[in-house]
């Protein structure tokens, strides 16, 4: 079943959040310290993802971040997610805060990276779920930690993660191996790393970055990189029509 991996990953996030809600009695000073450590880890993770991209692909990455930022600001994704977070927060008990921030944070951390992309492609192409099962273990344990610090808003990330991974798995299942491209995966991972860096900066409260408005950059870089690989063949095909 090509959607089994995304389903298991979604369940793992929900279970991690559930367990984390039972372990939230730590002192505020401990939460602050853990959150700062988490911020440093996220920045390190983002840097490693950015630096993993081939040096010659910088132009694709920069172009995609610019175009994606323009689209995101035009659609005002940040404001929409904040409104969604406020609505969700109203459904929790009054003591729960940072629901919207937790949602955006976890969605990016869980969804951005080569494991999510390659795992979903593996699931769609072959029905094997080794990568996503491994990712599920990591996401479940990290979900426990994230929830103890940021609250149950972490669980909301399960929705976009299932749509994201399930969508990639479905497309790759029906359209074959065209998605399994190392350059595309590397560039999507690099752009995701930039977004992760922004999340880390927000966690450490260095400067408020509207990371959600940059989300379209991940789709833009995939399209731009795909066109750079297949554009010549497409033009040649049209010229013979």
Backbone as numpy.savetxt, mean C-alpha at the origin, in Angstrom:
# Nx Ny Nz CAx CAy CAz Cx Cy Cz
-7.59 -21.92 -6.23 -8.44 -20.72 -6.23 -7.56 -19.48 -6.23
-7.67 -18.64 -7.26 -6.71 -17.55 -7.41 -6.96 -16.39 -6.46
-8.10 -16.36 -5.77 -8.37 -15.29 -4.80 -8.15 -15.74 -3.35
-7.70 -16.96 -3.17 -7.51 -17.47 -1.81 -6.43 -16.68 -1.06
-5.34 -16.36 -1.75 -4.27 -15.60 -1.11 -4.74 -14.25 -0.59
-5.39 -13.42 -1.44 -5.91 -12.14 -0.95 -6.90 -12.29 0.20
-7.72 -13.35 0.17 -8.68 -13.57 1.24 -7.96 -13.88 2.55
-6.96 -14.75 2.50 -6.19 -15.09 3.70 -5.48 -13.87 4.25
-4.91 -13.05 3.37 -4.22 -11.84 3.79 -5.18 -10.88 4.49
-6.38 -10.75 3.96 -7.40 -9.89 4.56 -7.78 -10.39 5.95
-7.98 -11.69 6.08 -8.34 -12.27 7.38 -7.22 -12.07 8.39
-5.97 -12.20 7.93 -4.82 -12.03 8.83 -4.77 -10.63 9.41
-5.06 -9.63 8.58 -5.08 -8.23 9.05 -6.17 -8.05 10.10
-7.34 -8.60 9.84 -8.46 -8.47 10.78 -8.16 -9.19 12.10
-7.55 -10.37 12.02 -7.20 -11.10 13.24 -6.14 -10.35 14.05
-5.14 -9.81 13.34 -4.11 -9.04 14.02 -4.69 -7.84 14.75
-5.63 -7.16 14.09 -6.29 -6.01 14.71 -7.09 -6.44 15.93
-7.81 -7.55 15.80 -8.63 -8.05 16.91 -7.78 -8.36 18.13
-6.66 -9.01 17.89 -5.76 -9.33 19.01 -5.17 -8.05 19.58
-4.80 -7.12 18.71 -4.21 -5.86 19.16 -5.14 -5.05 20.04
-6.46 -5.11 19.76 -7.40 -4.36 20.59 -7.46 -4.89 22.02
-7.03 -6.13 22.20 -7.01 -6.72 23.54 -5.72 -6.40 24.30
-4.78 -5.76 23.61 -3.47 -5.50 24.21 -3.15 -4.01 24.25
-4.18 -3.18 24.42 -3.99 -1.73 24.30 -3.79 -1.02 25.63
-3.49 -1.76 26.68 -3.37 -1.13 28.00 -1.99 -0.59 28.31
-1.13 -0.41 27.33 0.22 0.08 27.61 0.20 1.58 27.93
1.16 2.05 28.76 1.22 3.48 29.12 1.45 4.37 27.90
1.03 5.64 28.01 1.17 6.57 26.89 2.62 6.76 26.48
3.53 6.83 27.45 4.94 7.03 27.12 5.49 5.85 26.32
4.98 4.65 26.61 5.41 3.48 25.86 4.85 3.52 24.45
3.58 3.95 24.31 2.98 4.08 22.99 3.74 5.09 22.14
4.13 6.22 22.78 4.87 7.25 22.05 6.21 6.72 21.55
6.89 5.99 22.42 8.20 5.43 22.05 8.05 4.41 20.92
7.05 3.54 21.05 6.82 2.54 20.00 6.45 3.21 18.69
5.62 4.26 18.75 5.20 4.97 17.55 6.39 5.63 16.86
7.29 6.21 17.65 8.49 6.83 17.08 9.38 5.77 16.43
9.52 4.63 17.10 10.29 3.55 16.50 9.66 3.06 15.22
8.33 3.00 15.22 7.60 2.60 14.03 7.83 3.59 12.90
7.83 4.88 13.23 8.09 5.90 12.22 9.47 5.76 11.60
10.47 5.50 12.43 11.83 5.30 11.92 11.91 4.06 11.03
11.22 3.00 11.45 11.21 1.79 10.64 10.55 2.04 9.29
9.43 2.76 9.29 8.71 3.02 8.04 9.57 3.86 7.10
10.29 4.85 7.62 11.19 5.66 6.79 12.29 4.79 6.18
12.86 3.90 7.01 13.90 3.00 6.51 13.35 2.07 5.43
12.14 1.56 5.66 11.50 0.69 4.67 11.27 1.45 3.36
10.78 2.67 3.45 10.54 3.47 2.26 11.82 3.73 1.48
12.89 4.07 2.18 14.17 4.33 1.53 14.67 3.09 0.80
14.55 1.93 1.45 15.04 0.70 0.83 14.25 0.39 -0.44
12.95 0.70 -0.43 12.12 0.45 -1.61 12.47 1.40 -2.74
12.73 2.66 -2.41 13.10 3.64 -3.43 14.45 3.29 -4.04
15.40 2.92 -3.20 16.76 2.64 -3.68 16.84 1.33 -4.45
15.80 0.50 -4.37 15.81 -0.78 -5.09 15.53 -0.60 -6.58
15.02 0.59 -6.96 14.68 0.82 -8.37 15.94 1.02 -9.20
15.94 0.55 -10.45 17.08 0.80 -11.34 17.33 2.29 -11.51
18.60 2.70 -11.54 18.94 4.11 -11.62 18.37 4.80 -12.84
18.28 4.07 -13.95 17.79 4.67 -15.19 16.30 4.93 -15.20
15.59 4.47 -14.18 14.14 4.63 -14.14 13.70 5.86 -13.37
14.63 6.70 -12.95 14.30 7.87 -12.14 13.29 8.76 -12.84
13.45 8.94 -14.16 12.56 9.83 -14.89 11.12 9.33 -14.85
10.92 7.99 -14.93 9.56 7.43 -14.84 8.97 7.67 -13.46
9.80 7.51 -12.45 9.33 7.66 -11.07 8.96 9.10 -10.78
9.83 10.03 -11.15 9.56 11.44 -10.90 8.32 11.90 -11.67
8.25 11.52 -12.95 7.10 11.90 -13.77 5.81 11.36 -13.18
5.83 10.14 -12.70 4.63 9.52 -12.15 4.20 10.17 -10.85
5.17 10.53 -10.01 4.84 11.20 -8.75 4.21 12.57 -9.02
4.76 13.29 -10.01 4.21 14.61 -10.36 2.79 14.48 -10.91
2.62 13.61 -11.92 1.30 13.43 -12.53 0.30 12.86 -11.52
0.75 11.89 -10.74 -0.13 11.30 -9.72 -0.53 12.32 -8.67
0.42 13.19 -8.27 0.11 14.23 -7.30 -0.90 15.23 -7.84
-0.77 15.57 -9.12 -1.72 16.48 -9.75 -3.13 15.88 -9.74
-3.21 14.61 -10.13 -4.51 13.94 -10.14 -5.10 13.82 -8.74
-4.25 13.43 -7.78 -4.72 13.26 -6.41 -5.20 14.55 -5.79
-4.47 15.65 -6.06 -4.89 16.95 -5.55 -6.17 17.43 -6.23
-6.28 17.12 -7.53 -7.49 17.50 -8.28 -8.72 16.79 -7.71
-8.55 15.48 -7.47 -9.67 14.70 -6.91 -9.82 14.92 -5.40
-8.78 15.51 -4.78 -8.77 15.78 -3.33 -9.00 14.49 -2.54
-8.20 13.48 -2.84 -8.33 12.19 -2.19 -8.11 12.30 -0.69
-7.16 13.13 -0.28 -6.86 13.30 1.14 -8.10 13.71 1.92
-8.84 14.68 1.40 -10.04 15.16 2.08 -11.11 14.07 2.15
-11.24 13.31 1.06 -12.24 12.24 1.05 -11.92 11.17 2.08
-10.64 10.82 2.19 -10.25 9.81 3.17 -10.40 10.33 4.59
-10.12 11.62 4.78 -10.31 12.20 6.11 -11.77 12.17 6.51
-12.65 12.48 5.56 -14.09 12.42 5.85 -14.52 10.99 6.16
-13.95 10.04 5.40 -14.24 8.63 5.67 -13.76 8.25 7.06
-12.57 8.73 7.42 -12.02 8.43 8.74 -12.86 9.02 9.86
-13.36 10.25 9.66 -14.21 10.88 10.66 -15.51 10.09 10.83
-16.07 9.65 9.70 -17.30 8.86 9.76 -17.06 7.55 10.50
-15.95 6.88 10.18 -15.63 5.63 10.86 -15.36 5.85 12.34
-14.67 6.95 12.63 -14.34 7.25 14.03 -15.61 7.45 14.85
-16.64 8.00 14.23 -17.90 8.22 14.94 -18.58 6.90 15.30
-18.17 5.82 14.62 -18.77 4.52 14.89 -18.06 3.79 16.01
-16.86 4.28 16.39 -16.15 3.68 17.50 -16.51 4.42 18.78
-16.10 3.87 19.90 -16.34 4.55 21.16 -15.56 5.85 21.18
-15.98 6.77 21.99 -15.46 8.14 21.96 -13.97 8.22 22.25
-13.41 7.22 22.93 -11.99 7.29 23.27 -11.07 6.95 22.12
-11.62 6.41 21.04 -10.78 6.02 19.91 -10.51 7.21 19.00
-9.25 7.42 18.65 -8.86 8.53 17.80 -7.97 8.02 16.69
-7.66 8.90 15.75 -6.70 8.63 14.69 -7.16 7.49 13.78
-8.46 7.30 13.64 -8.96 6.22 12.81 -8.54 6.43 11.35
-8.76 7.65 10.84 -8.40 7.93 9.45 -6.91 7.78 9.20
-6.10 8.26 10.12 -4.65 8.15 9.96 -4.21 6.69 9.98
-4.80 5.90 10.90 -4.47 4.48 10.98 -4.86 3.75 9.70
-6.01 4.12 9.15 -6.50 3.50 7.91 -5.53 3.75 6.76
-5.15 5.02 6.55 -4.24 5.35 5.46 -2.87 4.71 5.67
-2.37 4.79 6.90 -1.07 4.22 7.24 -1.02 2.73 6.92
-1.98 1.98 7.46 -1.96 0.52 7.28 -2.20 0.13 5.83
-3.07 0.86 5.13 -3.33 0.54 3.73 -2.07 0.63 2.90
-1.25 1.65 3.16 -0.01 1.82 2.41 1.03 0.78 2.82
1.21 0.59 4.12 2.22 -0.35 4.59 1.91 -1.77 4.11
0.65 -2.16 4.17 0.27 -3.50 3.75 0.21 -3.66 2.23
-0.17 -2.58 1.54 -0.42 -2.71 0.11 0.73 -2.38 -0.79
1.68 -1.58 -0.31 2.79 -1.14 -1.15 3.97 -2.06 -0.95
4.51 -2.53 -2.04 5.69 -3.38 -1.94 5.61 -4.57 -2.89
6.75 -5.16 -3.08 6.83 -6.24 -4.07 6.06 -7.48 -3.64
5.96 -7.74 -2.33 5.26 -8.94 -1.88 3.78 -8.88 -2.26
3.15 -7.71 -2.08 1.73 -7.58 -2.42 1.52 -7.75 -3.92
2.38 -7.12 -4.72 2.23 -7.17 -6.17 2.56 -8.56 -6.72
3.75 -9.05 -6.38 4.18 -10.35 -6.90 3.32 -11.48 -6.35
2.92 -11.35 -5.07 2.07 -12.37 -4.47 0.73 -12.47 -5.17
0.13 -11.31 -5.48 -1.16 -11.30 -6.18 -1.01 -11.84 -7.60
0.09 -11.49 -8.27 0.32 -12.00 -9.62 0.52 -13.51 -9.59
1.30 -14.00 -8.62 1.49 -15.45 -8.48 0.16 -16.16 -8.26
-0.65 -15.58 -7.40 -1.96 -16.16 -7.12 -2.83 -16.22 -8.37
-2.81 -15.13 -9.16 -3.64 -15.08 -10.35 -3.16 -15.98 -11.47
-1.83 -16.05 -11.64 -1.28 -16.81 -12.77 -1.30 -18.31 -12.53
-0.91 -18.72 -11.33 -0.71 -20.14 -11.08 -1.62 -20.74 -10.03
-2.34 -19.88 -9.29 -3.16 -20.39 -8.20 -2.36 -20.71 -6.96
-1.05 -20.49 -7.00 -0.19 -20.68 -5.83 -0.20 -19.41 -4.98
-0.13 -19.60 -3.67 -0.26 -18.44 -2.77 0.87 -18.35 -1.76
2.04 -18.91 -2.11 3.15 -18.95 -1.16 3.53 -17.56 -0.67
3.65 -16.62 -1.60 4.09 -15.27 -1.23 3.05 -14.58 -0.34
1.79 -14.68 -0.72 0.74 -14.01 0.07 0.53 -14.68 1.42
0.77 -16.00 1.51 0.67 -16.65 2.82 1.77 -16.13 3.74
2.97 -15.97 3.19 4.07 -15.42 3.99 3.75 -13.98 4.40
3.24 -13.21 3.47 2.87 -11.83 3.76 1.76 -11.77 4.82
0.85 -12.73 4.78 -0.23 -12.76 5.76 0.30 -12.92 7.18
1.30 -13.79 7.34 1.91 -13.95 8.66 2.53 -12.63 9.14
3.27 -11.98 8.25 3.90 -10.71 8.61 2.85 -9.65 8.93
1.82 -9.56 8.11 0.78 -8.54 8.31 -0.01 -8.80 9.59
-0.25 -10.07 9.89 -1.00 -10.39 11.11 -0.25 -9.97 12.36
1.04 -10.30 12.43 1.83 -9.93 13.60 2.03 -8.42 13.69
2.30 -7.79 12.55 2.49 -6.33 12.58 1.18 -5.64 12.90
0.04 -6.23 12.49 -1.26 -5.65 12.81 -1.51 -5.57 14.30
-0.99 -6.55 15.03 -1.12 -6.51 16.49 -0.41 -5.28 17.05
0.82 -5.06 16.58 1.61 -3.92 17.06 0.97 -2.61 16.62
0.59 -2.51 15.35 0.00 -1.28 14.84 -1.26 -0.91 15.63
-2.09 -1.90 15.94 -3.35 -1.63 16.63 -3.13 -1.15 18.06
-2.14 -1.73 18.74 -1.88 -1.29 20.10 -1.46 0.17 20.16
-0.90 0.68 19.07 -0.41 2.06 19.03 -1.42 3.01 18.40
-2.05 2.59 17.29 -2.88 3.50 16.50 -4.38 3.22 16.57
-4.75 2.09 17.15 -6.17 1.83 17.33 -6.77 0.93 16.26
-8.06 0.64 16.40 -8.72 -0.33 15.52 -8.94 0.14 14.09
-8.59 1.40 13.78 -8.68 1.87 12.41 -7.81 1.05 11.47
-6.84 0.32 12.02 -5.99 -0.56 11.23 -6.84 -1.59 10.48
-7.94 -2.04 11.09 -8.79 -3.06 10.47 -9.40 -2.59 9.17
-9.64 -1.28 9.04 -10.27 -0.75 7.84 -9.41 -0.96 6.60
-8.10 -1.10 6.80 -7.19 -1.30 5.67 -7.44 -2.63 4.97
-8.11 -3.55 5.65 -8.38 -4.85 5.05 -9.22 -4.71 3.78
-10.07 -3.68 3.73 -10.95 -3.49 2.57 -10.15 -3.14 1.31
-9.33 -2.03 1.34 -8.57 -1.72 0.13 -7.51 -2.77 -0.20
-6.98 -3.47 0.81 -5.98 -4.50 0.55 -6.61 -5.64 -0.24
-7.82 -6.06 0.14 -8.48 -7.13 -0.60 -8.80 -6.69 -2.03
-9.28 -5.45 -2.19 -9.59 -4.94 -3.52 -8.33 -4.85 -4.38
-7.25 -4.36 -3.77 -5.97 -4.17 -4.47 -5.37 -5.51 -4.90
-5.16 -6.40 -3.92 -4.55 -7.69 -4.24 -5.50 -8.56 -5.07
-6.79 -8.53 -4.72 -7.75 -9.31 -5.49 -7.87 -8.82 -6.92
-7.79 -7.49 -7.11 -7.85 -6.93 -8.45 -6.67 -7.35 -9.30
-5.47 -7.28 -8.72 -4.27 -7.69 -9.46 -4.34 -9.18 -9.79
-4.77 -9.98 -8.81 -4.87 -11.42 -9.04 -5.88 -11.74 -10.13
-7.01 -11.03 -10.13 -8.05 -11.28 -11.13 -7.57 -10.91 -12.54
-6.95 -9.72 -12.65 -6.46 -9.27 -13.96 -5.38 -10.22 -14.48
-4.45 -10.61 -13.61 -3.37 -11.49 -14.05 -3.90 -12.89 -14.38
-4.96 -13.30 -13.71 -5.55 -14.61 -13.99 -6.16 -14.66 -15.40
-6.82 -13.59 -15.78 -7.53 -13.58 -17.06 -6.71 -13.03 -18.23
-5.67 -12.27 -17.90 -4.90 -11.65 -18.99 -3.46 -12.13 -19.07
-3.14 -13.19 -18.33 -1.85 -13.83 -18.51 -0.69 -13.11 -17.86
0.49 -13.34 -18.41 1.73 -12.90 -17.77 2.22 -11.52 -18.12
1.43 -10.70 -18.80 1.92 -9.38 -19.17 2.23 -8.50 -17.95
1.53 -8.78 -16.82 1.78 -7.98 -15.62 3.08 -8.37 -14.93
3.55 -9.58 -15.22 4.73 -10.06 -14.51 5.99 -9.49 -15.14
6.17 -8.21 -14.95 7.29 -7.49 -15.54 8.16 -6.94 -14.42
9.42 -7.32 -14.43 10.34 -6.85 -13.39 10.46 -5.32 -13.37
10.62 -4.65 -14.53 10.71 -3.17 -14.50 9.47 -2.51 -13.91
8.28 -3.01 -14.28 7.05 -2.42 -13.76 6.96 -2.61 -12.26
7.23 -3.83 -11.79 7.18 -4.11 -10.36 8.18 -3.26 -9.59
9.40 -3.11 -10.14 10.43 -2.31 -9.47 10.02 -0.85 -9.36
9.43 -0.31 -10.42 9.06 1.11 -10.39 7.84 1.37 -9.51
6.88 0.45 -9.53 5.73 0.59 -8.63 6.19 0.51 -7.18
7.13 -0.39 -6.90 7.67 -0.51 -5.55 8.40 0.77 -5.14
9.16 1.36 -6.06 9.90 2.59 -5.76 8.95 3.74 -5.46
7.91 3.90 -6.28 6.93 4.97 -6.02 6.23 4.71 -4.70
5.90 3.45 -4.43 5.32 3.11 -3.14 6.25 3.46 -2.00
7.55 3.27 -2.21 8.52 3.64 -1.18 8.49 5.12 -0.87
8.28 5.94 -1.89 8.18 7.39 -1.66 6.96 7.70 -0.79
5.85 7.02 -1.06 4.66 7.23 -0.24 4.89 6.76 1.20
5.57 5.63 1.33 5.89 5.12 2.66 6.77 6.11 3.42
7.72 6.72 2.71 8.55 7.75 3.33 7.68 8.89 3.88
6.70 9.30 3.08 5.80 10.36 3.53 5.04 9.97 4.78
4.60 8.71 4.84 3.90 8.22 6.03 4.82 8.29 7.26
6.08 7.86 7.08 7.03 7.91 8.20 7.25 9.33 8.70
7.36 10.27 7.78 7.53 11.68 8.15 6.30 12.18 8.92
5.11 11.74 8.49 3.89 12.13 9.20 3.85 11.54 10.60
4.26 10.29 10.73 4.25 9.64 12.05 5.16 10.39 13.03
6.34 10.80 12.55 7.28 11.51 13.39 6.93 13.00 13.54
5.87 13.43 12.85 5.37 14.80 12.93 6.44 15.82 12.53
7.26 15.42 11.55 8.27 16.35 11.02 7.60 17.40 10.16
6.73 16.95 9.29 5.94 17.84 8.44 4.75 17.05 7.93
3.59 17.70 7.85 2.39 17.01 7.39 2.39 16.92 5.86
2.46 15.70 5.35 2.46 15.45 3.91 1.14 14.78 3.54
0.50 15.29 2.49 -0.77 14.72 2.04 -0.50 13.49 1.17
-0.16 12.41 1.84 0.25 11.20 1.15 -0.87 10.64 0.29
-2.11 10.73 0.78 -3.23 10.15 0.03 -3.37 10.78 -1.35
-3.03 12.07 -1.46 -3.12 12.73 -2.77 -2.08 12.22 -3.75
-1.10 11.50 -3.25 -0.06 10.95 -4.13 -0.36 9.51 -4.54
-1.44 8.93 -4.03 -1.75 7.54 -4.33 -1.88 7.24 -5.83
-2.47 8.13 -6.65 -2.58 7.82 -8.08 -1.23 7.60 -8.76
-0.15 8.05 -8.14 1.17 7.89 -8.74 1.51 6.42 -8.96
0.97 5.53 -8.12 1.27 4.11 -8.27 0.64 3.54 -9.54
-0.56 3.99 -9.85 -1.20 3.56 -11.09 -0.53 4.21 -12.29
-0.19 5.49 -12.14 0.44 6.22 -13.25 1.77 5.58 -13.63
2.59 5.22 -12.64 3.91 4.66 -12.95 3.77 3.30 -13.64
2.77 2.52 -13.26 2.56 1.23 -13.92 2.19 1.43 -15.38
1.30 2.40 -15.64 0.88 2.68 -17.02 2.04 3.23 -17.85
2.74 4.22 -17.28 3.86 4.84 -17.99 4.95 3.82 -18.31
5.26 2.98 -17.32 6.33 1.99 -17.54 5.90 0.92 -18.55
4.62 0.55 -18.50 4.12 -0.43 -19.45 4.18 0.13 -20.88
3.81 1.39 -21.02 3.86 2.02 -22.35 5.29 2.13 -22.85
6.23 2.39 -21.91 7.63 2.50 -22.34 8.16 1.17 -22.85
7.60 0.06 -22.34 8.05 -1.27 -22.75 7.35 -1.72 -24.03
6.04 -1.46 -24.10 5.24 -2.00 -25.20 4.82 -0.94 -26.21
5.20 0.32 -25.97 4.74 1.41 -26.83 5.15 1.24 -28.27
6.40 0.83 -28.51 6.88 0.66 -29.89 6.07 -0.37 -30.65
5.79 -1.49 -29.97 5.01 -2.55 -30.61 3.59 -2.08 -30.90
3.02 -1.30 -29.98 1.66 -0.79 -30.19 1.61 0.15 -31.39
2.60 1.05 -31.47 2.65 1.99 -32.60 2.81 1.24 -33.92
3.68 0.23 -33.91 3.90 -0.57 -35.12 2.63 -1.30 -35.53
1.88 -1.78 -34.53 0.64 -2.48 -34.82 -0.40 -1.56 -35.43
-0.51 -0.35 -34.87 -1.47 0.62 -35.41 -1.08 1.07 -36.83
0.23 1.14 -37.08 0.68 1.62 -38.39 0.34 0.63 -39.50
0.10 -0.63 -39.14 -0.21 -1.62 -40.15 -1.73 -1.81 -40.34
-2.49 -1.04 -39.59 -3.95 -1.13 -39.74 -4.43 -0.44 -41.01
